[in-house]
Amino acid sequence: MMGYRFVIVITLIACVSSSANAAGLTVRFGGGMLYDERPPDGTLGGGQLALEIRMNRLPLAFQAASEYWSKGSLEYPYEIESYTAAKVLLVGYVGKMLSFLYTRPVDIKTAYVYLGGGAGMIRVPKIDRPNERETGLAFDAIFGANIRLIWKLGIFAEGKYLYSTKTSNDVKVIDFSDFGFLVGLSLNFDI
């Protein structure tokens, strides 16, 4: 465990002090809502922690994200204890898209919009035994924007569609086809 902490600290120090621009690293954390018809009010609250690496010379980014969506109790099969996914994003840098407004080339690569999708593992409470968990494969499609505000701190907004279904003994044990959104803070580094 101590080795992981050391690597994380060294990586963060290198990112904070770096001025290169071969790639970008963004750490995101935020919350939002997932709309599902099964809860009484039709919504689930949730959050996300994501690590994203952008290739500044290519319009691609790779993201690893961990999310949860629940009413707080994790006893209903429509709640999501965890969704861990790997995603591939198509990135458009705002400076390049609006280059006709600038007289000089824009070097900042932390204001961008993105569109993509991914797959991962979802973990939900079992229908008849809420203390036990059911796991399955899930897919999501996302679109959003990340804007650096000051220094390395920024904000992001993201819309998403989450899909997962699993049947066991002719009973759907996992069943999601939901839209949602996330908003939060981002830390943006050049590496």
RAPE-V780297 format. One record per backbone hydrogen bond with DSSP energy under -1.0 kcal/mol. NH is the residue of the N-H (numbers start at 0). CO is the residue of the C=O. If there is no record, write none. Layout:
NH,CO
NH,CO
This chain:
4,0
5,1
6,2
7,3
8,4
9,5
10,6
11,7
12,8
13,9
14,10
15,11
16,12
23,53
24,188
25,51
26,186
27,49
28,184
29,47
30,182
31,45
32,180
33,43
34,178
35,41
43,33
44,69
45,31
46,67
47,29
48,65
49,27
50,63
51,25
52,61
53,23
54,59
59,57
60,88
61,52
62,86
63,50
64,84
65,48
66,82
67,46
68,79
69,44
78,75
79,68
80,122
81,122
82,66
83,120
84,64
85,118
86,62
87,116
88,60
89,114
90,58
91,112
93,110
96,92
97,93
98,95
100,97
101,98
111,145
112,91
113,143
114,89
115,141
116,87
117,139
118,85
119,137
120,83
121,135
122,81
123,133
125,131
131,128
133,123
135,121
137,119
138,162
139,117
140,160
141,115
142,158
143,113
144,156
145,111
146,154
148,152
149,152
152,149
153,185
154,146
155,183
156,144
157,181
158,142
159,179
160,140
161,177
162,138
163,175
165,173
167,170
170,167
172,165
173,165
175,163
177,161
179,159
180,32
181,157
182,30
183,155
184,28
185,153
186,26
187,151
188,24
190,22
